[in-house]
């Protein structure tokens, strides 16, 4: 069996504004009900988790204005943290992962916040760790410039060490709740951490008690060499943005080798691949639907190129779309992302037209045929599951939860029910 999740590409934000199947978008913006409906649907489908991407910047790199950021609403983000308990209150099993930046959150703040959320959610919260790759975002938090790519990961490794030390600042048997003796906790089993590293210092301990998971689930999506090493060292689940079954297999093999070199159990981290299934009642209808989406991309190439400006902190509006794709593989932003796009075409226009964003393998067909392909690809790649990467609309949610998931369940490749109490336990159950 494999695991299933949903990668919410614009987090607690705006999806398909002013487009078909977008629902009552005017009242849905900032309204949690759409995402509550999503959580209950995905739990019915047996999903392990929902992962909410996040950023804390409104970019104006592209063309030097905010037009590309606000015209379609695609970069609007609400803080995902307050949404977490609302989603878990409406469900009983599915995990909810919220993104936080290791560059902006102090480790003590993050450790205390997610320990609290672990209690509130009864053990169903996770954190997606990003290092943040946009200069303007850095400036929002008082930093003058972008921290270099590899240094961000050095800082992030130390950040995780501090957070985990703080989560462990209470021994597992420290809380007694001894009513007869009037002792809440044994003070000899609560410790300072006295962490002093290159980037962070923290005394500890936390003034929260350990939650049901003790260590909330850690999710990560780095694709560069240092990003992969960070994930292998620290993550419980990794988002793999690779292309094709050979790269899927190579990625899982790479993470396994890195884990073994670190003395860690390779099965202790679950690698999930991004997919965007295009489904209909027949193969022909699905192909037509896929072509319509490609045509829409061609008509709105500026929006895609504006994303390049965000990823690299470089104004791509100055580039000729029909000129050779520029080499920005060593930019201080998303290195693996730009390498992936560069492989899609010789020119910028070709790259946009040929690239299927957030898709490890092309899945176009009926729910039954897509389910079969997903099983075959996973058997070959040896990974642990898939993350749906589609806009959050009720139509898309229904297609996945009530179309694809039943087809997968009939093949016996996803869970029929949840057997464990916490997100971590369900994630590591197989």
C-alpha positions as CSV (number, residue, x, y, z in Angstrom):
1,X,0.0,0.0,0.0
2,X,1.0,3.6,-0.4
3,X,0.2,6.9,1.3
4,X,-1.8,9.8,-0.1
5,X,-1.7,13.5,0.6
6,X,-2.7,16.8,-1.0
7,X,-0.2,19.6,-1.6
8,X,-2.0,22.9,-1.4
9,X,0.1,25.0,-3.7
10,X,-1.1,28.4,-2.5
11,X,-1.8,27.3,1.1
12,X,-4.6,29.1,2.9
13,X,-5.1,31.3,-0.1
14,X,-7.0,32.0,-3.3
15,X,-7.7,29.2,-5.8
16,X,-9.0,29.5,-9.4
17,X,-10.4,33.0,-8.7
18,X,-12.9,34.1,-11.4
19,X,-12.7,30.7,-13.2
20,X,-15.1,27.9,-13.9
21,X,-15.8,25.6,-10.9
22,X,-14.4,28.2,-8.4
23,X,-17.6,28.4,-6.4
24,X,-18.6,31.4,-4.4
25,X,-15.1,32.7,-4.6
26,X,-15.9,36.1,-3.3
27,X,-17.2,34.7,0.0
28,X,-14.7,31.8,0.1
29,X,-11.6,34.0,0.2
30,X,-10.3,33.8,3.8
31,X,-13.3,31.6,4.7
32,X,-12.2,28.3,6.2
33,X,-15.3,26.3,5.1
34,X,-13.9,25.3,1.8
35,X,-10.8,23.8,3.5
36,X,-13.0,22.2,6.2
37,X,-15.0,20.5,3.4
38,X,-11.7,19.4,1.8
39,X,-10.4,17.9,5.0
40,X,-13.6,15.9,5.7
41,X,-13.6,14.7,2.0
42,X,-10.0,13.6,2.1
43,X,-10.4,11.8,5.4
44,X,-13.3,9.9,3.8
45,X,-10.8,9.0,1.0
46,X,-8.2,7.7,3.5
47,X,-5.6,10.5,2.9
48,X,-2.7,10.7,5.3
49,X,-2.4,14.5,5.3
50,X,-3.0,17.9,3.7
51,X,0.0,20.1,3.4
52,X,-0.5,23.9,3.3
53,X,2.3,25.7,1.4
54,X,2.9,29.3,2.7
55,X,5.0,32.4,2.0
56,X,5.0,35.8,3.7
57,X,5.8,38.1,0.9
58,X,3.9,40.0,-1.8
59,X,6.4,40.0,-4.7
60,X,7.1,42.9,-6.9
61,X,10.2,41.6,-8.6
62,X,8.4,40.9,-11.9
63,X,8.2,44.2,-13.9
64,X,9.0,46.1,-10.7
65,X,5.3,46.2,-9.7
66,X,2.8,44.2,-7.7
67,X,0.6,43.6,-10.7
68,X,1.5,40.0,-11.3
69,X,1.1,39.3,-7.5
70,X,-2.4,40.7,-7.1
71,X,-4.1,40.6,-10.5
72,X,-5.1,36.9,-10.2
73,X,-4.9,36.7,-6.4
74,X,-2.5,33.7,-6.7
75,X,0.1,35.1,-4.2
76,X,-2.4,36.0,-1.5
77,X,-1.7,34.0,1.6
78,X,-3.4,33.9,5.0
79,X,-1.4,32.4,7.8
80,X,-2.1,28.7,7.8
81,X,-1.5,28.1,11.5
82,X,-5.0,29.3,12.8
83,X,-6.6,27.0,10.2
84,X,-5.0,23.9,11.6
85,X,-7.3,23.4,14.7
86,X,-10.4,24.2,12.6
87,X,-9.6,21.4,10.2
88,X,-8.7,18.8,12.9
89,X,-11.8,19.8,14.9
90,X,-14.0,18.8,11.9
91,X,-12.1,15.5,11.4
92,X,-10.8,12.6,13.5
93,X,-7.8,11.1,11.6
94,X,-6.2,13.1,8.8
95,X,-3.0,14.9,9.5
96,X,-2.7,18.7,8.8
97,X,0.7,20.1,7.9
98,X,1.4,23.8,8.0
99,X,4.4,25.5,6.5
100,X,6.8,27.6,8.6
101,X,10.1,29.2,7.8
102,X,13.3,28.2,9.7
103,X,14.7,31.5,8.7
104,X,11.9,33.5,10.4
105,X,10.6,31.5,13.3
106,X,12.8,31.3,16.3
107,X,13.2,27.6,17.3
108,X,11.7,28.2,20.8
109,X,8.7,29.8,19.3
110,X,8.2,27.0,16.8
111,X,8.7,24.2,19.3
112,X,6.3,25.7,21.8
113,X,3.7,26.5,19.1
114,X,3.7,23.0,17.6
115,X,3.8,21.3,20.9
116,X,0.6,23.3,21.7
117,X,-0.9,22.4,18.4
118,X,-0.1,18.8,19.0
119,X,-2.3,18.9,22.1
120,X,-5.1,20.9,20.4
121,X,-5.2,18.5,17.4
122,X,-4.8,15.3,19.6
123,X,-1.7,14.4,17.7
124,X,-2.5,15.3,14.1
125,X,-0.3,18.3,13.3
126,X,2.9,18.5,11.2
127,X,5.3,21.2,10.1
128,X,6.6,21.7,6.6
129,X,10.0,23.3,6.9
130,X,11.1,25.8,4.3
131,X,14.2,28.0,4.5
132,X,12.6,30.9,2.5
133,X,14.2,31.9,-0.8
134,X,12.9,35.4,-1.5
135,X,14.9,38.6,-0.8
136,X,11.7,40.6,-0.1
137,X,10.5,38.1,2.4
138,X,13.8,38.4,4.2
139,X,13.4,42.2,4.3
140,X,9.9,41.8,5.8
141,X,11.6,40.2,8.9
142,X,14.4,42.8,9.1
143,X,17.1,41.1,7.2
144,X,18.8,43.2,4.5
145,X,19.5,40.5,2.0
146,X,18.8,36.9,1.0
147,X,20.7,34.4,3.1
148,X,22.8,32.3,0.7
149,X,21.2,29.0,-0.4
150,X,23.5,26.5,1.3
151,X,23.8,28.6,4.5
152,X,20.1,28.6,4.9
153,X,20.2,24.8,5.1
154,X,23.1,24.9,7.6
155,X,21.0,27.2,9.8
156,X,17.9,24.9,9.2
157,X,19.8,21.8,10.5
158,X,20.7,23.6,13.6
159,X,17.2,24.9,14.0
160,X,15.8,21.4,13.9
161,X,18.3,20.3,16.5
162,X,17.1,23.1,18.9
163,X,13.5,22.3,18.3
164,X,13.9,18.6,18.9
165,X,15.9,19.3,22.0
166,X,13.2,21.5,23.4
167,X,10.5,18.9,22.6
168,X,12.6,16.4,24.6
169,X,13.2,18.8,27.5
170,X,10.5,16.9,29.4
171,X,11.3,13.2,30.0
172,X,8.6,10.9,28.8
173,X,7.6,10.0,32.4
174,X,7.9,13.5,33.8
175,X,4.1,14.2,33.9
176,X,2.7,12.3,36.9
177,X,-0.8,13.8,37.5
178,X,-0.7,12.3,41.0
179,X,-3.8,13.6,42.6
180,X,-3.2,11.8,45.9
181,X,0.2,13.4,46.4
182,X,-0.7,16.7,44.7
183,X,2.1,16.4,42.2
184,X,1.5,17.4,38.6
185,X,5.0,16.6,37.3
186,X,8.4,15.4,38.6
187,X,10.7,18.4,38.5
188,X,13.8,16.2,38.3
189,X,12.6,15.0,34.9
190,X,12.4,18.5,33.4
191,X,15.6,19.9,32.0
192,X,17.2,23.0,30.4
193,X,18.7,22.3,27.0
194,X,21.3,25.1,27.1
195,X,21.8,25.0,23.4
196,X,24.5,27.2,21.9
197,X,25.2,26.8,18.3
198,X,26.6,28.9,15.4
199,X,23.2,30.4,14.7
200,X,20.9,29.8,17.6
201,X,20.9,29.8,21.4
202,X,18.1,28.6,23.7
203,X,18.0,27.8,27.4
204,X,14.7,25.8,27.6
205,X,12.9,23.9,28.8
206,X,9.4,24.3,27.2
207,X,6.7,25.3,29.5
208,X,4.3,23.0,27.7
209,X,4.1,19.3,28.4
210,X,4.9,16.8,25.6
211,X,2.0,16.3,23.1
212,X,0.5,13.0,21.9
213,X,3.2,12.7,19.2
214,X,5.9,14.3,21.3
215,X,7.6,15.2,18.0
216,X,5.1,16.5,15.5
217,X,5.6,15.2,12.0
218,X,8.3,17.1,10.0
219,X,7.7,17.5,6.2
220,X,10.3,18.9,3.7
221,X,10.5,19.5,0.0
222,X,14.1,20.4,-0.9
223,X,15.4,19.2,-4.3
224,X,19.0,20.4,-4.3
225,X,21.8,18.3,-2.9
226,X,21.8,20.1,0.4
227,X,18.0,20.1,0.4
228,X,17.9,16.3,0.0
229,X,20.5,15.9,2.7
230,X,18.4,18.1,5.0
231,X,15.3,16.0,4.3
232,X,17.1,12.7,4.8
233,X,18.5,13.9,8.1
234,X,15.4,15.5,9.6
235,X,12.1,14.7,7.8
236,X,9.4,12.2,8.4
237,X,7.9,12.8,5.0
238,X,9.5,14.3,1.9
239,X,7.8,15.9,-1.1
240,X,9.6,14.8,-4.3
241,X,9.3,17.1,-7.3
242,X,11.0,14.9,-9.9
243,X,10.1,14.0,-13.4
244,X,9.4,10.5,-14.7
245,X,9.5,7.0,-13.1
246,X,13.3,6.7,-13.5
247,X,13.8,10.0,-11.5
248,X,11.2,8.8,-9.0
249,X,13.2,5.6,-8.4
250,X,16.5,7.5,-8.3
251,X,15.2,9.9,-5.7
252,X,13.9,7.2,-3.4
253,X,17.2,5.3,-3.8
254,X,19.1,8.5,-3.0
255,X,17.2,9.2,0.1
256,X,17.6,5.6,1.2
257,X,21.4,5.8,0.7
258,X,21.6,9.1,2.6
259,X,19.5,7.8,5.5
260,X,21.7,4.7,5.7
261,X,24.9,6.8,5.7
262,X,23.4,8.8,8.6
263,X,22.7,5.6,10.5
264,X,18.9,6.1,10.2
265,X,16.2,3.7,9.2
266,X,15.4,4.3,5.5
267,X,11.7,3.4,6.2
268,X,11.5,6.1,8.8
269,X,10.8,8.7,6.1
270,X,8.0,8.6,3.6
271,X,8.7,9.9,0.1
272,X,5.6,11.2,-1.8
273,X,5.6,12.2,-5.4
274,X,3.7,15.2,-6.8
275,X,0.9,14.4,-9.4
276,X,-1.9,16.3,-11.0
277,X,-4.3,13.7,-12.4
278,X,-6.5,14.7,-15.3
279,X,-9.6,12.5,-15.2
280,X,-12.9,12.1,-17.1
281,X,-15.4,9.4,-18.0
282,X,-13.3,8.3,-21.0
283,X,-9.7,8.6,-22.1
284,X,-10.7,10.9,-25.0
285,X,-12.5,13.3,-22.7
286,X,-9.5,13.4,-20.3
287,X,-7.2,14.1,-23.2
288,X,-9.4,17.0,-24.4
289,X,-9.5,18.3,-20.9
290,X,-5.7,18.1,-20.7
291,X,-5.3,20.0,-24.0
292,X,-7.7,22.7,-22.8
293,X,-5.4,23.2,-19.8
294,X,-2.4,23.5,-22.0
295,X,-4.1,26.1,-24.2
296,X,-5.0,28.1,-21.1
297,X,-1.3,28.0,-20.1
298,X,-0.2,29.2,-23.5
299,X,-2.7,32.1,-23.3
300,X,-1.3,33.2,-19.9
301,X,2.5,32.7,-20.2
302,X,3.2,35.9,-18.3
303,X,1.8,34.4,-15.1
304,X,4.2,31.4,-15.4
305,X,7.2,33.7,-16.1
306,X,6.3,35.9,-13.1
307,X,6.7,32.8,-11.0
308,X,10.3,32.5,-12.3
309,X,10.9,36.1,-11.0
310,X,9.6,35.0,-7.6
311,X,11.7,31.8,-7.4
312,X,15.0,33.6,-8.4
313,X,14.5,37.2,-7.1
314,X,15.3,38.2,-10.7
315,X,13.1,40.2,-13.0
316,X,12.2,37.9,-15.9
317,X,10.0,40.4,-17.6
318,X,13.3,41.7,-19.1
319,X,13.9,38.4,-20.9
320,X,12.9,37.6,-24.5
321,X,10.5,34.6,-24.1
322,X,11.8,33.2,-27.4
323,X,15.5,33.5,-26.4
324,X,17.5,30.6,-24.9
325,X,16.4,29.7,-21.3
326,X,18.8,31.6,-19.1
327,X,21.1,29.7,-16.8
328,X,20.0,30.5,-13.2
329,X,20.7,27.1,-11.8
330,X,23.0,28.6,-9.2
331,X,20.6,31.3,-8.0
332,X,20.1,31.7,-4.3
333,X,16.4,30.9,-4.5
334,X,14.9,27.6,-5.8
335,X,17.9,25.9,-7.5
336,X,16.2,22.5,-8.2
337,X,13.1,24.3,-9.5
338,X,15.0,26.3,-12.1
339,X,17.0,23.2,-13.1
340,X,13.8,21.3,-13.7
341,X,12.2,24.1,-15.8
342,X,15.4,24.5,-17.9
343,X,15.2,20.9,-18.9
344,X,11.6,21.4,-20.3
345,X,12.7,23.6,-23.3
346,X,15.4,25.4,-25.1
347,X,13.6,28.8,-24.8
348,X,11.5,30.3,-22.0
349,X,8.3,29.8,-24.1
350,X,9.1,26.2,-24.8
351,X,9.8,25.5,-21.2
352,X,6.5,26.9,-20.1
353,X,4.6,25.1,-22.8
354,X,6.3,21.7,-22.2
355,X,6.4,21.7,-18.5
356,X,3.6,20.2,-16.4
357,X,4.0,22.0,-13.0
358,X,4.2,19.7,-10.0
359,X,3.8,16.4,-11.9
360,X,6.1,13.5,-11.5
361,X,4.3,11.4,-14.1
362,X,1.6,12.3,-16.6
363,X,-1.8,10.8,-15.4
364,X,-4.6,11.4,-18.0
365,X,-7.5,9.0,-18.2
366,X,-10.4,7.5,-16.2
367,X,-10.2,7.1,-12.5
368,X,-9.6,3.4,-13.0
369,X,-6.8,3.8,-15.6
370,X,-5.1,6.5,-13.5
371,X,-5.3,4.3,-10.4
372,X,-3.7,1.4,-12.4
373,X,-0.8,3.7,-13.6
374,X,-0.2,5.0,-10.1
375,X,0.1,1.5,-8.8
376,X,2.5,0.4,-11.6
377,X,4.7,3.5,-11.2
378,X,4.9,3.1,-7.4
379,X,5.8,-0.6,-7.7
380,X,8.7,0.4,-10.0
381,X,9.9,3.5,-8.2
382,X,9.7,2.0,-4.7
383,X,8.4,5.2,-3.1
384,X,5.8,5.7,-0.5
385,X,2.9,7.5,-2.1
386,X,1.6,10.5,-3.9
387,X,0.7,14.1,-3.2
388,X,-2.1,15.5,-5.3
389,X,-1.1,19.0,-6.6
390,X,-4.3,20.5,-8.0
391,X,-6.1,23.8,-7.3
392,X,-8.5,23.5,-4.3
393,X,-11.9,23.6,-5.9
394,X,-14.9,21.4,-4.8
395,X,-14.9,19.8,-8.3
396,X,-11.3,18.8,-8.0
397,X,-11.8,17.5,-4.4
398,X,-14.8,15.5,-5.5
399,X,-12.9,14.0,-8.5
400,X,-10.1,12.8,-6.2
401,X,-12.1,11.8,-3.1
402,X,-15.0,10.2,-4.8
403,X,-13.5,9.1,-8.1
404,X,-9.8,8.3,-7.8
405,X,-9.6,7.2,-4.2
406,X,-12.3,4.5,-4.5
407,X,-10.5,3.2,-7.6
408,X,-7.3,3.0,-5.7
409,X,-9.0,1.3,-2.7
410,X,-10.5,-1.3,-5.0
411,X,-7.0,-2.2,-6.1
412,X,-6.0,-2.5,-2.4
413,X,-3.2,0.1,-2.7
414,X,-4.5,2.7,-0.2
415,X,-5.8,2.3,3.3
416,X,-9.4,1.2,3.9
417,X,-9.4,2.8,7.3
418,X,-7.1,4.4,9.9
419,X,-5.7,2.0,12.5
420,X,-3.6,4.4,14.6
421,X,-4.4,7.3,16.9
422,X,-1.9,9.9,15.7
423,X,-0.7,11.3,12.4
424,X,2.8,10.1,13.0
425,X,1.6,6.5,13.7
426,X,-0.6,6.3,10.7
427,X,2.2,7.7,8.5
428,X,4.7,5.2,9.7
429,X,2.3,2.3,9.8
430,X,3.5,0.9,6.5
